[in-house]
């Protein structure tokens, strides 16, 4: 969850410790989550600049990113290398086509697709994002055929790079989403990329053995939060009560985010429990804009 501000021609994104699932904000924040997501996103945005220009210009605070203001393209370019998450739930329900893309028979959760597939979603202002096919995107004139080709190429190239970078760190990039916008008449990459909130990672070691044995894959993503909520009888549906998160679960979520940050970057964060994050952000932003 991020708070977004517009200052002149800049967009300021403050990555908070709030966490959402099933389009609901959970009642308790996850300590250090915002900083970790902000640092991971910056790590991958800087690494992918040669593929597609992006919005990021500065990180004046561990929880804050500042960059170009763009007009968002109202699509999420979801790329899937493996059958997991939403795609698996659809497949298990009997569907063999997702977003106009066919999926072959006989697949199991966690199986690798022959090639990564693009399964777009509309970016809703309110409520749930909805699956949509390329044909429907073009029919509704959400983007032009030329723009679709550009976005598809960018998304697959970013996924290829993310896959390679994850493999170097002992991880498998399972699926992810990319968002794009228009800035000075050009397409740029916006938002976050390859974070555990926008992506799913498996632990590479033992993947083949677990898959052969029909075991659940070890993963580092926000999916385990969704799974915990489902185990408590909550999927964001009308009439369902949001469960209270025990402190040990909150701590385990922080630990998972921190573990993934280290696995992806080889770096660790400095835990500073006595720091007032709000005051630190305000001071750093005041200094940043004074010197701009």
N, C-alpha and C positions, 0 to 999 in steps of 0.2 A: 504494500500500500504506500502510495506516495502523494504528497501534497504538491500541487503544481501552481506556480505563479508566473505571471508575465510581466517583465520589466523592460519597457521600451521594445527593442527588437530581440530580446533574449527570453528564453524560457528557463525557469529555475525549478528543478525537481528535488524535493526533499524526501529522501527515502526514510520512512518511519519504521518503527518496530511493530506496527499493526500487521496483522495477517488475515487474509480472507480465504474462504473456500466455499464453493457452491454459491458464489455471488453474495456471501454474507461475511461481514467483518466479525471475527472471533472476539470474545469479550476481553481477553487478556493479550497484551503485547508480548513479543518474543525478544528478549534483550539481545542487542547487537545485530539483529537481523537486518535492519536498514543499512548500517555501515557495510556489512558483508555483501549485500546485494549491490550496493553502489560501487564497491571496489571491484567485484567480479564483472559487472557490466562495463566499467571503464577499461578493465584489463582486455576484454574481448573487442570492445569498440576500437581501441587503439590498434589492436593486432589486425583488424579487418579493414582498415582505412583504404588499403590498396584495392580492395574488391569493390566497395561502394562507399562514397562519402557519407559521413554521419553527422549528427547534430551536436555531439559533445565538443565543448571548447575548454572547459575548466572544471576542476573539482576543488572549490575553495574550502570545503569541509568534508570530513569523512562520510557524512550523510547527504551531501549536496552535490548535484551536478548542474552545470550551467551551459547553455549552448544555443544554437540557432532555433528560432521559432519557425515552424513549418506548418503548412496546412496538411493535416493527417489524411491519408488515404484510408477509407473506412473498411479496411480488410485486415485480417490477420493471416499472414502466409505461414500456415502450419506445415512443417516438414516432419515426416515420420520415417525413421529408418527401421523401426521394429514395431510389432503389434503390441500395443500397451495402452493403458489409460482409457480414454474415451473411445478410441478405435477398437480396443479389445472388448469393451462393454457392448458396443454396437455389433461386433462380430459374434460375440457370445449369444446375443439376442437373435441371431439368425441372419443378419444383414451381410451381404457379400459385396456391396458397393457403398463407398463412403465418399461424399463430395464428387460423385461421378467417376471415382476411381475404383476399378474392380479389385477384389482381393480373392486369391485362389482358395480352394477348399483345403481342409486338413491342417490349418494353422493352429498353433497353440499360443497362449499368452507368452510374450517375450520372444517369439520367433522373429528372425530378421527377414525383412522384405528383400526380394531380389534386387530392387533398386529403391532408393528413397522416393516416397510419394508426397505430393503436395495436396493437402486437404484444407482448403481455405475456410475461414469463418467470417461472417459479417461482424463488424465491430459495433456493438449496440451502445447507444447513449445511455440506455437504462435496461436492466434485465439481462437475460442470457444472450451471449453471442450464439449465432446460429450457423450450422454447417451450410456451405453453399458450393455449388460446382462451378467450374470454369465457364461452362455454357450459360449458366444462369447469371453469372457475373457480367458476361458480355451482353446478354439479353437485356439486363437491367441497366446497362451502360454505366456501371459503377466505375469502371476504368475502360480504356480502349484496348484493342488487341495488341498494339505496340507496347502499351504500358504493362499488360499482362505478361508479355514475353520478357520484358526487362525485369519485372518483379520475380518471375519464375527463375530466371538465370541467377539473379542476385541471391535468392533464397537458397538455391541448391549449392551455389558456390560457398555461401556462408556456412551451410550445413556441412559441406565437405571439409572446410577449414576447421570448424568446431569439432568434427569427428576426429580429425588428425591431432588437434591439440589435446582433446580428451584422452585419446589413446596413448599419447606420450606420458600422461599422468596416471595410467592404469584405470581409465574409465571408458565407458561406452556412452556416447551421446545417443539416446534412444529417440527422442523427439523434441521439438522446440517450436517456437513461433517467432516471426519477425514482423515488425511494423514499419511502414514507410510513410513519408510525407513529401510534399512539394515545397522546395525552397529555391527562390530565384529561377523558377521554371525547370528545375532539375529534381529528379528523385533522390532523396537521401534516406538513410536508415535512421529511425528515431527510436525512442523508448530504450528498453534494456535488451540485451541479448545474452543467451547462454547462462542465465542465472538459474538457481534451483526453483525460482517462482515461474519462470517461463520455459523451463526445459526439464527433461527427465534424464537421469544418469543411472546406469547400472555399474556395479563393480565388475571390471573385466575379468579379474582372477576368479576362476571357477564358474564363469558364465556357461561354458559348454557343458560341463558336468551337471550343473543345476538344471539346465534345459533338458538334457537327456533323461534326467531322473524325474522330470515333471515337477521340480521344486520351484517355489517363488524366487525370483531374482532379488539379490541384494541391491537396493537402490538408494540414491541420494537425490531427493527431490521433494516437492511439497505434496506428492501423492500420498506419502505415509500419513500426513495430517488428514487428508480426505478419507483415507482408509480408517483412521481412528474415529473420525466423526461418524462414518457409516456404521462402525461397530457399536457406536452409542445410539444408533437409530436416527441419525440426522443426515439428510441429503439436501437441505434447503427447501424442502417442499412445504406447501401450506399446511399449517397445523403442527409442524414438528418443532420441538423445543431445542434450542441450542444448548448442548451440554456444557457444564463448567469444566474447564481444564485444570487438572490437579497440577501442583507446582512441579512435581517430578516429571510430568509430561512436558511442561513448558521448558524446563531445563534440558530435557532430552532433545527438544527441537533446536534450541540454541546450539547444543553440541553438534548436531547434524549439520547445521549451516556452517559452523566453524570448521568442521572436518572437511566439508566439500570445498570451502575456500582454500584450505591448505592443500588439498588434493589437486585442485585446479591450478593454483598459482605458486605453490611451494612457499607461501608466506603465511604468517600468523597475524592475528589482530592483537592489539594490546587492550586487555579488559581494564576499564577505568570506571568502576562502579560508583565512585564518589563524584564524578563529573556531571554537571547539569547540562544535558545535551542541548536543550532549548537555548540556554544562555550562550553556550559555545557556538551554536549555529548562528545566532543573531550577531554575535561579535565578529565572527569570521565573514559573514555576509556584508556587514557594515564596512569592514576593511576592504573587501573585494570591490565593492561598487565605488568606494572612494578612490581607489587606485585604477579604476577602469578608464 
